[in-house]
Amino acid sequence: MQMKDKQISPWAWIPSLYLAEGLPYVAVMTISVIMYKRMGISNADIAFYTGLLYLPWLIKPLWSPFVDLLKTGRWWIIVMQILIGGGFAGIAFTVSLPFFFRATLAFFYLMAFASATHDIAADGFYMHGLDTGRQAMFVGVRNVFYRAATVLGQGVLVILAGYLERITGKIAFAWSITFFVMAGLFVLLALYHRFALPKPGSDAPDPDLKASDILKEFTETFASFFKKPHLLSALFFMLTFRFAEAQLQKLLSPFLLDPVEQGGLGLTTEEVGLVYGTVGVIALMLGGIIGGVAASRGGLKKWLWPMTLSMLLTAVTFVYLSFSQTGNLAVINICVFVEQFGYGFGFTAYMLYLMYFSEGRHKTAHYAICTGFMAMGMMLPGMFAGWLQEQLGYNRFFIWVMICSILPAIAVAKINYELRITKVHNSYIHSS
């Protein structure tokens, strides 16, 4: 059996595994916003309740140590994909009901917890299934297919929903069919992975490991995180770097969809799938790739401010769009491209700092804790962004987002000062 497992090419399972990892996250975070907007839910409710969907990713470090204790990563992957498929089917069945908002939210929360657990299992299985050399070789492949899931979900599936809206004239029916397609896709992925995933010998629960031992180790690791130098500055940076962008991202789709008389641009669902889900995602990917190349040649010290300003200042494009309310799709695409490229390029600095701050004995666990604070930094501002936009209108809301850029700038200034006065020899800080 081991010989057969070794003959399974990584190309047979890595692309599909990371497509399956990215798609439910996109569905929970982005597709849900577009669907609820088309179903007539207010911006305040959309932002608040979909903002809360970040919670599973925020707290997943709490149960991640116990995943390997109970079952194999392979088992978790397949079972979570079945649960995610069930969540998609549940949304498809309930989106036409009078109480659809509460019912579909319940299924989105189910999917969010299943997806967060799937992330834990998939990332662990990646390390079990490949040797160190191949892990490095395929890291680009996994990232490409994770981003491809964003194009598929935010672009292709939203365009499908928009097309069905147009030809049937029934919004709920169109989204029901779209979610049935996603449910079917995940059933197929689970069946495929039942046979395609290898069975590495290391992917097995340790019979000598006890829950009490894991809990003790987790407590010690968690405590050591809060003993790191410059902790307060680091936490302030993690929680505020995306403070402005977190608000913008929650209202971007509603702004594109809202009619002109309500301050929006009046795009159709299909057009939003093209503008935000395709052009915007490509720009985000390009920004991230170029940011990574730049960082590898200069390090965080050199690129911290350029990347920060790139992310914060490109949001001015939405100030322009909210005042001009142009109907020119080319101009809208350019503005979304610029903003999303700036976001992707600037986000590189954030990820580099998380890696730098996580360095040390428990770097994997500390990085997971950092990503929890990253999720909190997106969740809390995003939850109240819809209510704020309804009070201010789109014009003043986007101006407010620009004003909010002061907070991340203060955090970056503090971090930049500490990097200059601290003698560090770290590849994330100094790159050749």
Sequence and secondary structure as in RCSB ss.txt:
>XXXX:A:sequence
MQMKDKQISPWAWIPSLYLAEGLPYVAVMTISVIMYKRMGISNADIAFYTGLLYLPWLIKPLWSPFVDLLKTGRW
WIIVMQILIGGGFAGIAFTVSLPFFFRATLAFFYLMAFASATHDIAADGFYMHGLDTGRQAMFVGVRNVFYRAAT
VLGQGVLVILAGYLERITGKIAFAWSITFFVMAGLFVLLALYHRFALPKPGSDAPDPDLKASDILKEFTETFASF
FKKPHLLSALFFMLTFRFAEAQLQKLLSPFLLDPVEQGGLGLTTEEVGLVYGTVGVIALMLGGIIGGVAASRGGL
KKWLWPMTLSMLLTAVTFVYLSFSQTGNLAVINICVFVEQFGYGFGFTAYMLYLMYFSEGRHKTAHYAICTGFMA
MGMMLPGMFAGWLQEQLGYNRFFIWVMICSILPAIAVAKINYELRITKVHNSYIHSS
>XXXX:A:secstr
 HHHHHHS GGGTHHHHHHHHHHHHHIIIIIHHHHHHHTT  HHHHHHHHHGGGHHHHHGGGTHHHHHHHS HHH
HHHHHHHHHHHHHHHHHHHTTSTTHHHHHHHHHHHHHHHHHHHHHHHHHHHHHHS HHHHHHHHHHHHHHHHHHH
IIIIIIIHHHHHHHHHHH  HHHHHHHHHHHHHHHHHHHHHHHHHHS   TT S  TT  HHHHHHHHHHHHHHH
TTSTTHHHHHHHHHHTTHHHHHHHHHHHHHHHS GGGTS    HHHHHHIIIIIHHHHHHHHHHHHHHHHHHHHH
HHHHHHHHHHHHHTTHHHHHHHHH    HHHHHHHHHHHHHHHHHHHHHHHHHHHHHH STTHHHHHHHHHHHHH
HHHHHHHHHHHHHHHHHHHHHHHHHHHHHTHHHHHHHHHHHHHHHHS    TTTS  
